[in-house]
Amino acid sequence: MIGIIDYGMGNLFSVNNALKRLGAETVISGDPEVLASCEGLVLPGVGAFPDAMAALREQKLDLFLKEYVTSGKPLLGICLGMQLLFESSDEHGYSTGLGFLKGHIVKFAGIDREGRSYKVPHMGWNKLHFHQEHPLLAGLEEDYVYFVHSYYAEIKKTSELLASASYDVEVPGIVGLGNVMGMQFHPEKSGQMGKALLQNYIKLVEEKERLVQ
């Protein structure tokens, strides 16, 4: 069972439907007891970083997630959900995140090194470039995925960067450390590449479950 965390700020149903179409058994819940019984979790997110963290804290899901990650079960953050995995953000002033990954969330400058302006938010299809082997990338070739975001992660450890895309700067597209993973783009809107990445996450969850049994 894969749990999709409902904290009031996620595009829950599109992610849920994508996972179900791939054969995963899913549940949407904001109840820590229900989520704790899941073999893997997805943390979605649409909106502003500080609002999302406030919602997680109000429901004590931040504390639950720290316990869940310590248990070794997989956690996948998507879009804003990926950004929440990091230490902090500049969005609407400084605020702290979950701190599972080392780094800070910043806004695209909107002006490149030559002084030319570019569109913010970053919206559209960009090609992922792989940086290291990982179960999420197993059997896949570099391909295009769909991004919609104005902020991106400045990561501190290159070992946590699995794949990136170029949009004036190098944008971390897929990140991971142990059982914590994140995708900045929307895999549920990213065609065959997105489906393949979600399928690999399902396989990863199933393999982790078999190891525990």
MOTA-V412781 format. One record per helix or strand of 3 or more residues. SS is the DSSP state (@ for helix, = for strand). FROM is the first residue (numbers start at 1). LEN is the number of residues. Records with the same first field share a line. If there is no record, write none. Layout:
SS = FROM-LEN + FROM-LEN
//
This chain:
= = 2-4 + 26-4 + 40-4 + 74-5 + 103-5 + 122-6 + 144-6 + 151-5 + 161-6 + 170-8 + 180-4
@ = 12-10 + 32-5 + 49-10 + 61-10 + 80-4 + 135-3 + 158-3 + 187-3 + 191-22
//
